[in-house]
Amino acid sequence: MPGKQEEGGQGPPGSSVCLWLVTVLLLLSLLAGGACLAAYVLLPPQETPAWLPAVGLALVALPWAFWILTCAYRCAAARAAERRTMAVAPSPGSMCSRSGS
């Protein structure tokens, strides 16, 4: 159906493609990081590259960093929206609220 909103009415149509893309990228990051760490543990110390554990940890930490930054952004955006709303709304003692009396 053209113009159909997502379930819950949030976001433009087609935003689920972006959601799936981010989900797949984060999953691949976890899998690649886990493979690097498994290779670091299983390979003999002479054959293990020095960069392998650092790359493995970075790839495993990437989804955590993404979600923490997403949460911080959402909190900051909600706080900024609340401040904008408070700045627009008249205070209880202002002249606008007394005009009805």
Summary of the structure (lengths in Angstrom):
residues: 101
radius of gyration: 24.3
end to end distance: 51.8
largest distance: 85.8
contacts: 200
relative contact order: 0.08
helix: 68%
strand: 0%
